[in-house]
Amino acid sequence: MVIEEKGIEKKKIDGIKDTTYNFSVKNYNENETSEVDLDYEISIENNSKADLEFILTKDGQVVSLSNNKTNTFTLSNVGKQIHNYILSIKYNNN
């Protein structure tokens, strides 16, 4: 399985041990803050045949997933904002 974040190198998951992946979404870069609100969703694709369970947390709170997809989140253009995520991938060994 591979995790891909736009602009970031793909991350290979070994399929043996449970894995966590930390990432963030922010409305700014080194030079400026977004001029408009940023609406986004997170979609998790499981292209492997492994029986996997995904647990996503945002800023320490569990995020509901429906068909491995979140509802829409918004980062306002008022000031610098960041959403921190942890994706836990658990292997169900049946």
N, C-alpha and C positions, 0 to 999 in steps of 0.2 A: 504494500500500500504506500502511496506517496501523498504527502500534504503539500499543497501549493498555495502560496500567498502571492498575489500579483506583485511583481518587482522583487520578489525574494526567491532564493534558490529552493527547489523542491526538497522535501525532507522524507527520507525513506524510513518506514516503520518496519521493524524486523519480523513481526508476526509471532514472536515467542513470548515476550513479556508485555505486561500492561505498560502503556506509555502515556506521558503527558506532554502537551505542546503549549507553550506560552506565546501569546501574540497580543497585539494591541491595534486599535484603530484610533486615529487622532485627526483633528481638523486643522493641523498646522504642520509646517516644515521649519527648516532652520531660519527662513527669511520672513515668512508671513503666515497669517491665519486665514482660513477659508473666508471668502466673501459671501458665500451662501451657506445655508444649512446643508448638512450632509446626511442623507438618508441611505441606509445600507441594511442588507440582510446577510446572514452567514448560512451557507449551504455546505453540508458535509457529504461527500461522495464516497461510497464504499465500492470500489471497483474490484475488490478481491472477493474470493469465495469464503473468506473467514467469517465466522459468526462474531460480530463485533457489537459492543455497546458503547455509545458515545454519551459523555456527560460534559456539558459545557457550562462554565460559570463565568459571569461577568461581574467584575469588581466584588468578588466573593459571594455572589448570589447565583443559585442554579437558574439556568435559562431553559425555558420550555422549548423542546424541539418537536416539530410535527413533520414526519417524513424526512428527518434529519435536516430540517430548515428552521431558522428562527423567524419570528415576526420582524417587522421593520424597526430599526433603531434610528435615532436622530442625534446628531451632534450639531448643536447650535453654532452659528457663526459669531456668537458673542463671547469673546475671550477664548483662550486656549483650553481645549478639552481633550481628554483621552479616556477610552474605554479599554480596560485590561481584561483579557480572557485567559482561561485555562481550559484546554480541551483534554479530557481524560478518555483514553481509548482502552477499553477492557475487552480481553479475549475470553469468549465463552467456550471453554473446552468441553464439548459434548462428546 
